[in-house]
Amino acid sequence: MRPDIHLLYLLLRLLALLPLRALHAVGAGLGRLLLWRRGRTARVVAANLAIARPGLDAAARAALLREAMAEGGKTITEIVKIWGGGAQRALGLVREVRGGELFDAALAAGKGVIVAAPHLGCWELLNYWLCSRTPMAILYRPPRVAAVEQLLRKVRGALAPEQVRAEGAGVRTLYKRLAAGGTVGILPDQKPRAGEGEFAPFFGRDALTMVLLPRLAARTGATVLFAFAERLPRGAGFRIHILPAPAGLADADLGVACAALNRGVEACVERAFAQYQWQYRRWSGHGLPNPYKQ
């Protein structure tokens, strides 16, 4: 491990001694500071909330914006606890699991499991929980700084998932794992590259949506489940949610399948609305009108 990455790891270990409630308080303060500065992040979040919650009046939208910015800050600071304390200690922060029987049944069926995990709540803790139940591969794009991968391998330890690059060979690996009855995890709301997606409604507005997950489901017959780790108030811990996939997700018509995929993401988001990654420019590019232009 590079010396600077090792120092970062030691710093994470030290900061992880802080209570989760304190880290969340710092994160909420960071989010509110970004809102006060009215920079790009705050403008993107405001534009996204206007799309997803068009019926709110000005006061309600402002309150939701404050909450979403605070939750976005918590996402940043809580990772200190999740990574710095080690996977087993992080799992001790899980207070409740809702829908765990769905995951158990899918594993027992032996037909493969696709876990669709949106950018919602604490997805790194969700990875730990899933990997504590079964070996899992996740589709990912390598970090811009290659040395960060060393840090991720170190902090995840024995509960590290197999990381499969989002490219041809990696996709073939996912098919093989599912055909063998294994489990894979995919971020279903990751905006695909041009030519690799299908336009489908997301909170009432078209967004370019991945076709990989529906194709995997259709070709392998694997069970698709949606999952996320909800952040509980006042640093009380986290609640894992497992939800069934909407009907039509494996439809041969990719328009139908992608619409179902987005409904699955929406169903998760509605359970912890402010904890979604509203900083993401989900409705932009690829010929769509740009709601983020100022």
PAPA-274042 format. One record per residue: z, y, x of N, C-alpha, C in turn; residue number from 0; residue in one letter. Coordinates in Angstrom, 2 decimals. Layout:
residues N
      nzz      nyy      nxx     cazz     cayy     caxx      czz      cyy      cxx  pos  code
        Z        Y        X        Z        Y        X        Z        Y        X  NUM     a
...
end
This chain:
residues 294
      nzz      nyy      nxx     cazz     cayy     caxx      czz      cyy      cxx  pos  code
     0.00    -1.19     0.84     0.00     0.00     0.00     0.00     1.25     0.89    0     m
    -0.82     2.23     0.54    -0.88     3.47     1.30     0.47     4.16     1.31    1     r
     0.84     4.84     2.40     2.16     5.50     2.47     2.40     6.48     1.31    2     p
     1.39     7.26     0.93     1.60     8.22    -0.14     1.81     7.52    -1.48    3     d
     1.11     6.42    -1.69     1.29     5.67    -2.93     2.67     5.00    -2.94    4     i
     3.11     4.55    -1.78     4.45     3.95    -1.69     5.52     4.99    -1.99    5     h
     5.36     6.20    -1.50     6.31     7.28    -1.79     6.32     7.60    -3.28    6     l
     5.14     7.59    -3.90     5.06     7.83    -5.33     5.80     6.74    -6.10    7     l
     5.65     5.50    -5.64     6.35     4.39    -6.27     7.87     4.57    -6.17    8     y
     8.35     4.97    -4.99     9.78     5.19    -4.81    10.28     6.33    -5.69    9     l
     9.46     7.37    -5.85     9.83     8.48    -6.72     9.93     8.02    -8.18   10     l
     8.99     7.18    -8.60     9.05     6.63    -9.95    10.33     5.83   -10.15   11     l
    10.69     5.03    -9.16    11.91     4.23    -9.24    13.14     5.12    -9.39   12     r
    13.14     6.23    -8.69    14.28     7.15    -8.75    14.35     7.85   -10.10   13     l
    13.22     8.38   -10.56    13.20     9.11   -11.83    13.46     8.18   -13.02   14     l
    13.16     6.89   -12.86    13.39     5.94   -13.95    14.86     5.77   -14.27   15     a
    15.75     6.26   -13.39    17.18     6.20   -13.67    17.58     7.17   -14.76   16     l
    16.73     8.15   -15.05    17.02     9.11   -16.11    16.93     8.43   -17.47   17     l
    17.73     8.86   -18.43    17.64     8.29   -19.79    16.28     8.62   -20.42   18     p
    15.80     7.70   -21.25    14.52     7.92   -21.93    14.57     9.20   -22.76   19     l
    15.71     9.45   -23.39    15.84    10.66   -24.21    15.62    11.92   -23.38   20     r
    16.15    11.94   -22.15    15.96    13.10   -21.28    14.50    13.25   -20.87   21     a
    13.85    12.13   -20.55    12.43    12.19   -20.18    11.58    12.66   -21.34   22     l
    11.92    12.22   -22.54    11.18    12.69   -23.72    11.42    14.17   -23.97   23     h
    12.61    14.64   -23.72    12.89    16.07   -23.89    12.06    16.90   -22.92   24     a
    11.96    16.43   -21.68    11.13    17.13   -20.69     9.67    17.11   -21.13   25     v
     9.21    15.95   -21.60     7.83    15.84   -22.05     7.52    16.74   -23.23   26     g
     8.44    16.81   -24.19     8.24    17.68   -25.35     8.17    19.14   -24.91   27     a
     9.01    19.49   -23.94     8.98    20.86   -23.43     7.66    21.17   -22.73   28     g
     7.14    20.19   -21.99     5.85    20.36   -21.33     4.75    20.57   -22.36   29     l
     4.77    19.77   -23.41     3.76    19.91   -24.46     3.82    21.27   -25.13   30     g
     5.01    21.74   -25.40     5.16    23.05   -26.05     4.73    24.19   -25.12   31     r
     4.96    23.99   -23.81     4.51    25.00   -22.84     2.99    25.09   -22.85   32     l
     2.31    23.93   -22.88     0.85    23.92   -22.94     0.36    24.57   -24.22   33     l
     1.08    24.37   -25.31     0.71    25.01   -26.57     0.87    26.51   -26.48   34     l
     1.96    26.96   -25.88     2.22    28.39   -25.74     1.14    29.07   -24.90   35     w
     0.65    28.35   -23.89    -0.38    28.92   -23.02    -1.75    28.94   -23.70   36     r
    -1.91    28.15   -24.76    -3.16    28.12   -25.53    -4.36    27.81   -24.64   37     r
    -4.19    26.84   -23.75    -5.27    26.43   -22.87    -6.19    25.44   -23.56   38     g
    -7.02    24.79   -22.75    -8.05    23.89   -23.28    -7.44    22.73   -24.06   39     r
    -6.35    22.15   -23.52    -5.74    21.01   -24.19    -5.30    21.37   -25.61   40     t
    -4.61    22.48   -25.74    -4.13    22.90   -27.06    -5.29    23.17   -28.01   41     a
    -6.38    23.72   -27.48    -7.53    24.02   -28.34    -8.20    22.73   -28.82   42     r
    -8.29    21.74   -27.93    -8.88    20.45   -28.33    -8.03    19.77   -29.39   43     v
    -6.71    19.75   -29.18    -5.81    19.13   -30.17    -5.94    19.83   -31.51   44     v
    -5.96    21.15   -31.51    -6.09    21.90   -32.75    -7.40    21.58   -33.47   45     a
    -8.49    21.47   -32.71    -9.78    21.15   -33.31    -9.77    19.75   -33.91   46     a
    -9.18    18.80   -33.22    -9.11    17.42   -33.73    -8.26    17.33   -34.99   47     n
    -7.13    18.03   -35.01    -6.27    18.00   -36.19    -6.96    18.64   -37.40   48     l
    -7.77    19.66   -37.15    -8.52    20.29   -38.24    -9.51    19.30   -38.87   49     a
   -10.06    18.40   -38.05   -10.99    17.39   -38.55   -10.23    16.29   -39.30   50     i
    -9.14    15.81   -38.70    -8.42    14.67   -39.26    -7.54    15.03   -40.44   51     a
    -7.12    16.28   -40.53    -6.26    16.73   -41.62    -6.81    18.04   -42.21   52     r
    -8.00    17.99   -42.82    -8.64    19.22   -43.29    -7.93    19.88   -44.45   53     p
    -7.10    19.15   -45.19    -6.46    19.71   -46.38    -5.17    20.46   -46.12   54     g
    -4.71    20.53   -44.87    -3.45    21.21   -44.59    -3.61    22.73   -44.62   55     l
    -2.57    23.41   -45.10    -2.60    24.87   -45.01    -2.23    25.28   -43.59   56     d
    -2.29    26.58   -43.33    -2.10    27.08   -41.96    -0.73    26.73   -41.41   57     a
     0.31    26.86   -42.22     1.67    26.59   -41.76     1.85    25.11   -41.42   58     a
     1.36    24.24   -42.30     1.50    22.80   -42.07     0.69    22.37   -40.85   59     a
    -0.48    22.94   -40.67    -1.30    22.58   -39.51    -0.64    23.05   -38.21   60     r
    -0.03    24.23   -38.24     0.66    24.74   -37.05     1.85    23.84   -36.69   61     a
     2.57    23.37   -37.71     3.71    22.49   -37.47     3.24    21.16   -36.89   62     a
     2.14    20.64   -37.41     1.60    19.38   -36.91     1.10    19.54   -35.48   63     l
     0.51    20.69   -35.18     0.04    20.96   -33.82     1.22    20.97   -32.85   64     l
     2.33    21.60   -33.23     3.51    21.61   -32.36     4.02    20.19   -32.12   65     r
     4.05    19.39   -33.17     4.54    18.02   -33.04     3.61    17.19   -32.17   66     e
     2.30    17.31   -32.38     1.34    16.54   -31.60     1.38    16.92   -30.12   67     a
     1.54    18.20   -29.82     1.63    18.62   -28.42     2.91    18.09   -27.77   68     m
     4.01    18.10   -28.52     5.26    17.57   -27.99     5.15    16.07   -27.72   69     a
     4.53    15.34   -28.65     4.36    13.89   -28.45     3.42    13.59   -27.30   70     e
     2.40    14.42   -27.12     1.51    14.24   -25.98     2.24    14.42   -24.66   71     g
     3.18    15.35   -24.60     3.98    15.53   -23.40     4.88    14.34   -23.14   72     g
     5.43    13.76   -24.20     6.28    12.57   -24.04     5.48    11.39   -23.48   73     k
     4.22    11.29   -23.87     3.37    10.23   -23.34     3.30    10.29   -21.81   74     t
     3.29    11.50   -21.28     3.19    11.68   -19.84     4.51    11.32   -19.14   75     i
     5.62    11.83   -19.66     6.89    11.66   -18.95     7.52    10.29   -19.16   76     t
     7.27     9.64   -20.28     7.90     8.34   -20.51     7.35     7.26   -19.58   77     e
     6.16     7.50   -19.02     5.57     6.50   -18.13     6.45     6.30   -16.89   78     i
     7.25     7.32   -16.56     8.21     7.19   -15.45     9.17     6.03   -15.73   79     v
     9.65     5.95   -16.96    10.59     4.89   -17.35     9.89     3.54   -17.42   80     k
     8.69     3.53   -17.95     7.96     2.28   -18.16     7.53     1.68   -16.83   81     i
     7.00     2.51   -15.94     6.54     2.02   -14.64     7.67     1.92   -13.62   82     w
     8.52     2.95   -13.57     9.53     3.01   -12.51    10.66     2.02   -12.65   83     g
    10.98     1.62   -13.89    12.09     0.71   -14.10    11.72    -0.75   -14.01   84     g
    10.43    -1.04   -13.95     9.98    -2.43   -13.92     9.70    -2.95   -15.32   85     g
     8.84    -3.95   -15.39     8.38    -4.45   -16.69     9.50    -5.02   -17.54   86     a
    10.40    -5.79   -16.94    11.45    -6.44   -17.73    12.41    -5.41   -18.34   87     q
    12.77    -4.39   -17.57    13.62    -3.33   -18.12    12.89    -2.55   -19.21   88     r
    11.61    -2.33   -19.00    10.83    -1.62   -20.02    10.82    -2.40   -21.33   89     a
    10.70    -3.72   -21.24    10.70    -4.54   -22.45    12.02    -4.44   -23.20   90     l
    13.09    -4.11   -22.49    14.38    -3.91   -23.14    14.40    -2.70   -24.04   91     g
    13.39    -1.84   -23.95    13.29    -0.66   -24.82    12.62    -0.98   -26.15   92     l
    12.10    -2.20   -26.32    11.48    -2.60   -27.59    12.59    -2.95   -28.57   93     v
    12.72    -2.17   -29.64    13.79    -2.36   -30.62    13.38    -3.21   -31.81   94     r
    12.09    -3.27   -32.08    11.62    -3.98   -33.28    10.16    -4.35   -33.10   95     e
     9.77    -5.47   -33.68     8.37    -5.88   -33.70     7.98    -6.14   -35.14   96     v
     6.98    -5.42   -35.61     6.48    -5.62   -36.97     5.10    -6.28   -36.90   97     r
     4.96    -7.41   -37.56     3.70    -8.13   -37.55     3.59    -9.13   -36.43   98     g
     4.69    -9.42   -35.76     4.65   -10.37   -34.66     4.16   -11.75   -35.09   99     g
     4.41   -12.09   -36.37     3.96   -13.40   -36.86     2.44   -13.51   -36.88  100     e
     1.76   -12.37   -37.03     0.29   -12.37   -36.99    -0.21   -12.76   -35.59  101     l
     0.46   -12.22   -34.58     0.08   -12.53   -33.20     0.37   -13.99   -32.89  102     f
     1.54   -14.48   -33.32     1.89   -15.88   -33.08     0.89   -16.82   -33.74  103     d
     0.50   -16.49   -34.97    -0.45   -17.34   -35.69    -1.81   -17.33   -35.03  104     a
    -2.23   -16.17   -34.54    -3.54   -16.08   -33.87    -3.54   -16.89   -32.58  105     a
    -2.44   -16.84   -31.83    -2.36   -17.64   -30.61    -2.39   -19.13   -30.93  106     l
    -1.65   -19.51   -31.98    -1.57   -20.92   -32.35    -2.92   -21.47   -32.82  107     a
    -3.76   -20.60   -33.41    -5.06   -21.05   -33.91    -5.98   -21.48   -32.77  108     a
    -5.79   -20.93   -31.59    -6.54   -21.38   -30.42    -8.00   -20.97   -30.40  109     g
    -8.37   -19.97   -31.21    -9.77   -19.55   -31.28   -10.04   -18.27   -30.48  110     k
    -9.05   -17.83   -29.73    -9.18   -16.58   -29.00    -8.62   -15.42   -29.80  111     g
    -8.08   -14.43   -29.10    -7.50   -13.26   -29.74    -8.02   -12.00   -29.06  112     v
    -8.50   -11.07   -29.86    -8.88    -9.74   -29.36    -7.85    -8.75   -29.87  113     i
    -7.14    -8.11   -28.96    -6.16    -7.09   -29.34    -6.80    -5.72   -29.16  114     v
    -6.98    -5.03   -30.28    -7.53    -3.68   -30.26    -6.35    -2.71   -30.20  115     a
    -6.18    -2.03   -29.08    -5.02    -1.16   -28.86    -5.48     0.28   -28.70  116     a
    -5.38     1.09   -29.74    -5.82     2.49   -29.63    -4.95     3.30   -28.68  117     p
    -5.42     4.50   -28.36    -4.65     5.44   -27.54    -3.55     6.05   -28.43  118     h
    -2.53     5.28   -28.66    -1.49     5.66   -29.62    -0.14     5.18   -29.11  119     l
     0.85     6.07   -29.12     2.17     5.68   -28.67     2.16     5.34   -27.19  120     g
     2.90     4.30   -26.83     3.02     3.90   -25.42     2.25     2.62   -25.18  121     c
     0.98     2.73   -24.82     0.13     1.53   -24.69     0.48     0.73   -23.44  122     w
     1.08     1.35   -22.43     1.47     0.58   -21.25     2.62    -0.38   -21.59  123     e
     3.55     0.05   -22.42     4.62    -0.85   -22.86     4.05    -1.96   -23.73  124     l
     3.06    -1.64   -24.54     2.40    -2.66   -25.35     1.79    -3.74   -24.45  125     l
     1.16    -3.32   -23.36     0.60    -4.29   -22.41     1.67    -5.24   -21.90  126     n
     2.83    -4.69   -21.53     3.93    -5.54   -21.06     4.32    -6.57   -22.12  127     y
     4.46    -6.09   -23.35     4.91    -6.99   -24.43     3.89    -8.10   -24.66  128     w
     2.63    -7.75   -24.70     1.59    -8.76   -24.90     1.56    -9.76   -23.76  129     l
     1.64    -9.26   -22.52     1.58   -10.15   -21.36     2.83   -11.00   -21.23  130     c
     3.93   -10.58   -21.86     5.13   -11.41   -21.86     5.00   -12.60   -22.80  131     s
     4.00   -12.53   -23.71     3.78   -13.59   -24.68     2.67   -14.54   -24.28  132     r
     1.68   -14.02   -23.56     0.52   -14.84   -23.19    -0.26   -14.16   -22.07  133     t
    -0.94   -14.92   -21.20    -1.82   -14.28   -20.21    -2.92   -13.50   -20.94  134     p
    -3.29   -12.36   -20.38    -4.24   -11.50   -21.08    -5.13   -10.78   -20.08  135     m
    -6.37   -10.55   -20.47    -7.30    -9.73   -19.70    -7.56    -8.45   -20.47  136     a
    -7.64    -7.33   -19.77    -7.94    -6.06   -20.43    -9.20    -5.46   -19.81  137     i
   -10.01    -4.86   -20.67   -11.21    -4.17   -20.22   -10.81    -2.76   -19.80  138     l
   -11.24    -2.34   -18.63   -10.84    -1.02   -18.16   -11.93    -0.41   -17.29  139     y
   -11.82     0.90   -17.12   -12.65     1.61   -16.17   -11.79     1.97   -14.98  140     r
   -12.24     1.68   -13.75   -11.40     1.92   -12.57   -10.99     3.39   -12.47  141     p
    -9.74     3.68   -12.01    -9.32     5.07   -11.82   -10.17     5.76   -10.76  142     p
   -10.26     7.07   -10.89   -11.07     7.82    -9.93   -10.53     7.70    -8.51  143     r
    -9.22     7.61    -8.39    -8.59     7.42    -7.08    -8.29     5.93    -6.93  144     v
    -9.01     5.27    -6.03    -8.91     3.81    -5.91    -7.50     3.36    -5.57  145     a
    -6.76     4.17    -4.82    -5.42     3.76    -4.39    -4.45     3.65    -5.58  146     a
    -4.77     4.30    -6.71    -3.91     4.21    -7.89    -3.82     2.77    -8.38  147     v
    -4.89     1.99    -8.16    -4.86     0.59    -8.56    -3.75    -0.16    -7.82  148     e
    -3.49     0.21    -6.57    -2.39    -0.42    -5.83    -1.06    -0.15    -6.53  149     q
    -0.88     1.08    -6.99     0.35     1.44    -7.68     0.49     0.67    -8.98  150     l
    -0.60     0.55    -9.73    -0.55    -0.17   -11.00    -0.17    -1.63   -10.79  151     l
    -0.75    -2.26    -9.78    -0.41    -3.66    -9.50     1.06    -3.81    -9.12  152     r
     1.57    -2.83    -8.37     2.97    -2.88    -7.94     3.93    -2.74    -9.11  153     k
     3.69    -1.74    -9.97     4.64    -1.48   -11.05     4.57    -2.54   -12.15  154     v
     3.40    -3.13   -12.37     3.27    -4.12   -13.44     3.83    -5.47   -13.04  155     r
     3.79    -5.77   -11.76     4.40    -7.01   -11.28     3.83    -8.24   -11.95  156     g
     4.73    -9.16   -12.33     4.32   -10.45   -12.90     3.69   -10.30   -14.28  157     a
     3.91    -9.17   -14.93     3.35    -8.96   -16.27     2.07    -8.13   -16.23  158     l
     1.42    -8.12   -15.10     0.15    -7.42   -14.99    -0.95    -8.21   -15.68  159     a
    -1.74    -7.57   -16.54    -2.88    -8.28   -17.12    -4.00    -8.41   -16.09  160     p
    -4.91    -9.33   -16.34    -6.12    -9.39   -15.53    -6.99    -8.20   -15.91  161     e
    -7.36    -7.40   -14.92    -8.16    -6.21   -15.19    -9.64    -6.52   -15.02  162     q
   -10.40    -6.35   -16.09   -11.82    -6.68   -16.10   -12.61    -5.38   -16.20  163     v
   -13.44    -5.13   -15.23   -14.20    -3.88   -15.22   -15.20    -3.83   -16.38  164     r
   -15.39    -2.62   -16.89   -16.30    -2.42   -18.02   -17.74    -2.39   -17.53  165     a
   -18.24    -3.57   -17.17   -19.61    -3.71   -16.68   -20.08    -5.12   -17.03  166     e
   -21.32    -5.44   -16.71   -21.91    -6.70   -17.14   -21.10    -7.93   -16.81  167     g
   -20.69    -8.07   -15.55   -19.92    -9.25   -15.15   -18.58    -9.31   -15.85  168     a
   -17.96    -8.14   -16.03   -16.68    -8.09   -16.72   -16.78    -8.52   -18.16  169     g
   -17.84    -8.08   -18.85   -18.04    -8.46   -20.24   -18.24    -9.97   -20.37  170     v
   -18.97   -10.54   -19.44   -19.15   -12.00   -19.45   -17.81   -12.72   -19.27  171     r
   -16.93   -12.14   -18.47   -15.60   -12.72   -18.29   -14.83   -12.71   -19.61  172     t
   -14.96   -11.65   -20.38   -14.28   -11.58   -21.67   -14.79   -12.68   -22.61  173     l
   -16.09   -12.88   -22.65   -16.65   -13.92   -23.51   -16.10   -15.30   -23.10  174     y
   -16.05   -15.56   -21.80   -15.56   -16.85   -21.32   -14.10   -17.05   -21.67  175     k
   -13.30   -16.00   -21.51   -11.87   -16.12   -21.81   -11.66   -16.38   -23.30  176     r
   -12.39   -15.69   -24.16   -12.24   -15.90   -25.60   -12.74   -17.29   -26.00  177     l
   -13.84   -17.73   -25.41   -14.37   -19.07   -25.72   -13.36   -20.16   -25.37  178     a
   -12.50   -19.87   -24.37   -11.48   -20.83   -23.97   -10.19   -20.66   -24.76  179     a
   -10.20   -19.78   -25.77    -9.02   -19.57   -26.60    -8.04   -18.56   -26.04  180     g
    -8.48   -17.75   -25.07    -7.59   -16.77   -24.44    -7.48   -15.47   -25.21  181     g
    -6.79   -14.52   -24.60    -6.52   -13.23   -25.23    -7.08   -12.11   -24.37  182     t
    -7.73   -11.14   -25.01    -8.24    -9.97   -24.30    -7.79    -8.71   -25.04  183     v
    -7.64    -7.64   -24.31    -7.26    -6.36   -24.89    -8.33    -5.32   -24.63  184     g
    -8.63    -4.52   -25.66    -9.67    -3.50   -25.57    -9.18    -2.23   -26.24  185     i
    -9.50    -1.09   -25.65    -9.23     0.20   -26.28   -10.35     0.48   -27.28  186     l
   -10.12     0.37   -28.57   -11.21     0.44   -29.54   -11.72     1.85   -29.80  187     p
   -10.98     2.86   -29.35   -11.39     4.24   -29.59   -11.93     4.90   -28.34  188     d
   -12.23     4.11   -27.32   -12.86     4.64   -26.11   -14.30     5.02   -26.44  189     q
   -14.66     6.26   -26.15   -16.01     6.72   -26.46   -17.00     6.06   -25.52  190     k
   -17.99     5.31   -26.04   -18.93     4.61   -25.18   -19.96     5.56   -24.56  191     p
   -20.65     5.06   -23.57   -21.73     5.84   -22.98   -22.91     5.91   -23.95  192     r
   -23.78     6.86   -23.71   -24.97     7.00   -24.54   -25.77     5.71   -24.52  193     a
   -26.21     5.26   -25.69   -26.99     4.05   -25.80   -26.16     2.79   -25.91  194     g
   -24.82     2.92   -25.85   -23.94     1.75   -25.89   -23.03     1.76   -27.11  195     e
   -23.35     2.61   -28.08   -22.48     2.71   -29.24   -23.25     2.91   -30.52  196     g
   -22.51     3.03   -31.61   -23.06     3.22   -32.94   -22.26     4.33   -33.62  197     e
   -22.95     5.21   -34.33   -22.23     6.27   -35.05   -21.59     5.69   -36.30  198     f
   -20.30     6.01   -36.50   -19.56     5.52   -37.66   -18.48     6.54   -38.00  199     a
   -18.08     6.61   -39.28   -17.06     7.60   -39.67   -15.71     7.30   -39.03  200     p
   -15.07     8.35   -38.58   -13.71     8.29   -38.06   -12.97     9.49   -38.61  201     f
   -12.01     9.26   -39.49   -11.35    10.34   -40.22   -12.38    11.24   -40.91  202     f
   -13.40    10.61   -41.48   -14.36    11.33   -42.30   -15.49    12.00   -41.57  203     g
   -15.55    11.87   -40.25   -16.61    12.53   -39.48   -17.19    11.52   -38.49  204     r
   -18.51    11.50   -38.35   -19.15    10.53   -37.47   -18.69    10.69   -36.02  205     d
   -18.43     9.57   -35.40   -18.07     9.52   -33.98   -18.79     8.34   -33.35  206     a
   -19.24     8.52   -32.12   -19.88     7.40   -31.42   -18.83     6.34   -31.16  207     l
   -19.11     5.12   -31.60   -18.11     4.05   -31.63   -18.62     2.84   -30.85  208     t
   -17.73     2.17   -30.14   -18.14     1.03   -29.32   -18.64    -0.12   -30.18  209     m
   -19.63    -0.82   -29.67   -20.15    -2.01   -30.35   -19.67    -3.29   -29.67  210     v
   -19.08    -3.17   -28.49   -18.66    -4.36   -27.75   -17.66    -5.19   -28.52  211     l
   -16.63    -4.55   -29.06   -15.58    -5.32   -29.74   -16.13    -6.07   -30.95  212     l
   -16.89    -5.41   -31.85   -17.47    -6.18   -32.96   -18.37    -7.32   -32.51  213     p
   -19.13    -7.11   -31.44   -20.01    -8.17   -30.95   -19.19    -9.34   -30.40  214     r
   -18.12    -9.04   -29.67   -17.25   -10.11   -29.17   -16.68   -10.92   -30.34  215     l
   -16.22   -10.21   -31.38   -15.63   -10.89   -32.52   -16.66   -11.75   -33.23  216     a
   -17.88   -11.22   -33.41   -18.92   -11.95   -34.14   -19.38   -13.19   -33.38  217     a
   -19.52   -13.08   -32.07   -20.09   -14.18   -31.28   -19.07   -15.26   -30.90  218     r
   -17.79   -14.91   -30.88   -16.78   -15.88   -30.46   -15.95   -16.41   -31.62  219     t
   -15.91   -15.68   -32.74   -15.04   -16.10   -33.85   -13.57   -15.86   -33.57  220     g
   -13.25   -15.06   -32.56   -11.86   -14.78   -32.20   -11.19   -13.94   -33.29  221     a
    -9.89   -14.07   -33.39    -9.11   -13.24   -34.32    -8.93   -11.86   -33.71  222     t
    -9.16   -10.82   -34.51    -8.96    -9.45   -34.05    -7.69    -8.89   -34.68  223     v
    -6.82    -8.36   -33.86    -5.60    -7.71   -34.32    -5.53    -6.32   -33.70  224     l
    -4.97    -5.38   -34.45    -4.73    -4.04   -33.93    -3.25    -3.94   -33.57  225     f
    -2.94    -3.21   -32.50    -1.56    -3.14   -32.04    -1.28    -1.81   -31.36  226     a
    -0.02    -1.36   -31.47     0.43    -0.19   -30.72     1.95    -0.20   -30.65  227     f
     2.49     0.59   -29.72     3.94     0.72   -29.54     4.34     2.13   -29.98  228     a
     5.02     2.21   -31.11     5.45     3.50   -31.65     6.69     4.01   -30.93  229     e
     6.69     5.27   -30.60     7.82     5.93   -29.96     8.86     6.30   -31.02  230     r
    10.08     5.85   -30.87    11.13     6.15   -31.84    11.80     7.48   -31.52  231     l
    12.39     8.14   -32.51    12.99     9.47   -32.27    14.19     9.41   -31.33  232     p
    14.44    10.54   -30.67    15.62    10.76   -29.84    15.80     9.71   -28.74  233     r
    14.69     9.24   -28.20    14.74     8.31   -27.08    15.35     6.98   -27.42  234     g
    15.25     6.57   -28.69    15.89     5.32   -29.13    15.14     4.08   -28.69  235     a
    13.93     4.23   -28.20    13.13     3.08   -27.77    11.78     3.06   -28.46  236     g
    11.27     1.85   -28.72     9.91     1.71   -29.24     9.87     0.59   -30.29  237     f
     8.90     0.71   -31.17     8.65    -0.30   -32.19     7.22    -0.80   -32.02  238     r
     7.03    -2.11   -31.83     5.70    -2.70   -31.71     5.15    -2.98   -33.10  239     i
     3.90    -2.60   -33.32     3.21    -2.87   -34.58     2.00    -3.78   -34.31  240     h
     1.85    -4.83   -35.10     0.66    -5.68   -35.06     0.06    -5.65   -36.46  241     i
    -1.22    -5.27   -36.57    -1.88    -5.13   -37.86    -3.13    -6.01   -37.90  242     l
    -3.47    -6.53   -39.08    -4.72    -7.31   -39.19    -5.93    -6.40   -39.13  243     p
    -7.06    -6.96   -38.75    -8.30    -6.18   -38.69    -8.86    -5.98   -40.10  244     a
    -9.48    -4.84   -40.37   -10.13    -4.62   -41.67   -11.30    -5.59   -41.87  245     p
   -11.62    -5.85   -43.11   -12.77    -6.70   -43.43   -14.05    -6.05   -42.91  246     a
   -14.97    -6.86   -42.43   -16.26    -6.37   -41.99   -16.38    -6.08   -40.52  247     g
   -15.30    -6.27   -39.76   -15.35    -5.89   -38.35   -16.32    -6.76   -37.55  248     l
   -16.52    -7.99   -37.98   -17.45    -8.88   -37.28   -18.80    -8.97   -38.00  249     a
   -19.09    -8.00   -38.86   -20.34    -8.02   -39.62   -21.55    -7.92   -38.69  250     d
   -22.64    -8.58   -39.08   -23.86    -8.54   -38.27   -24.47    -7.14   -38.23  251     a
   -24.22    -6.37   -39.28   -24.68    -4.98   -39.33   -23.68    -4.14   -38.53  252     d
   -24.14    -3.61   -37.39   -23.22    -2.88   -36.51   -22.68    -1.61   -37.16  253     l
   -23.42    -1.01   -38.07   -22.91     0.15   -38.78   -21.69    -0.21   -39.60  254     g
   -21.77    -1.34   -40.30   -20.65    -1.83   -41.11   -19.48    -2.20   -40.20  255     v
   -19.78    -2.90   -39.11   -18.74    -3.37   -38.20   -18.00    -2.21   -37.53  256     a
   -18.75    -1.21   -37.08   -18.12    -0.07   -36.40   -17.30     0.78   -37.36  257     c
   -17.76     0.88   -38.60   -16.97     1.60   -39.61   -15.64     0.88   -39.83  258     a
   -15.68    -0.46   -39.88   -14.45    -1.25   -40.03   -13.54    -1.06   -38.81  259     a
   -14.13    -1.04   -37.62   -13.35    -0.83   -36.40   -12.60     0.49   -36.47  260     l
   -13.28     1.55   -36.88   -12.63     2.85   -36.97   -11.56     2.89   -38.06  261     n
   -11.77     2.14   -39.14   -10.72     2.07   -40.17    -9.47     1.39   -39.62  262     r
    -9.68     0.41   -38.74    -8.53    -0.23   -38.11    -7.75     0.73   -37.24  263     g
    -8.46     1.57   -36.48    -7.79     2.58   -35.66    -7.05     3.57   -36.56  264     v
    -7.70     4.01   -37.63    -7.06     4.95   -38.56    -5.78     4.37   -39.15  265     e
    -5.80     3.08   -39.50    -4.63     2.45   -40.08    -3.45     2.50   -39.11  266     a
    -3.72     2.34   -37.83    -2.67     2.46   -36.82    -2.19     3.91   -36.72  267     c
    -3.13     4.84   -36.61    -2.78     6.24   -36.41    -1.93     6.76   -37.56  268     v
    -2.23     6.35   -38.78    -1.49     6.85   -39.93    -0.02     6.46   -39.88  269     e
     0.33     5.45   -39.11     1.74     5.02   -38.99     2.53     5.86   -37.98  270     r
     1.83     6.56   -37.11     2.50     7.42   -36.13     1.54     8.54   -35.75  271     a
     1.18     9.35   -36.72     0.05    10.27   -36.62     0.13    11.19   -35.40  272     f
     1.27    11.81   -35.18     1.39    12.79   -34.09     1.34    12.15   -32.72  273     a
     1.52    10.83   -32.65     1.55    10.14   -31.36     0.18     9.69   -30.88  274     q
    -0.86     9.99   -31.64    -2.21     9.65   -31.20    -2.62    10.61   -30.09  275     y
    -3.54    10.17   -29.24    -4.02    11.00   -28.14    -5.04    12.01   -28.67  276     q
    -4.52    13.03   -29.32    -5.39    14.05   -29.92    -6.02    14.95   -28.87  277     w
    -5.65    14.77   -27.61    -6.27    15.56   -26.53    -7.67    15.04   -26.19  278     q
    -8.04    13.91   -26.74    -9.31    13.26   -26.42   -10.44    13.87   -27.26  279     y
   -11.56    14.17   -26.62   -12.69    14.79   -27.34   -13.52    13.70   -28.03  280     r
   -12.96    13.17   -29.08   -13.55    11.99   -29.74   -14.84    12.32   -30.47  281     r
   -14.97    13.55   -30.96   -16.12    13.90   -31.79   -17.09    14.82   -31.04  282     w
   -17.49    14.46   -29.86   -18.39    15.33   -29.11   -19.44    14.52   -28.39  283     s
   -20.51    15.20   -28.00   -21.55    14.60   -27.17   -22.53    13.75   -27.94  284     g
   -23.57    13.32   -27.24   -24.57    12.40   -27.78   -25.24    12.94   -29.04  285     h
   -25.51    14.25   -29.05   -26.23    14.84   -30.17   -25.38    15.28   -31.33  286     g
   -24.07    15.03   -31.28   -23.19    15.46   -32.37   -22.88    16.95   -32.23  287     l
   -22.65    17.63   -33.36   -22.16    19.02   -33.27   -20.84    19.06   -32.50  288     p
   -20.69    20.02   -31.64   -19.50    20.09   -30.78   -18.41    20.93   -31.43  289     n
   -17.32    20.31   -31.93   -16.27    21.07   -32.57   -15.34    21.76   -31.59  290     p
   -15.57    21.55   -30.27   -14.66    22.09   -29.27   -15.17    23.35   -28.59  291     y
   -16.33    23.83   -29.00   -16.88    25.04   -28.42   -16.06    26.25   -28.89  292     k
   -15.81    27.14   -27.98   -15.03    28.34   -28.30   -15.92    29.58   -28.24  293     q
end
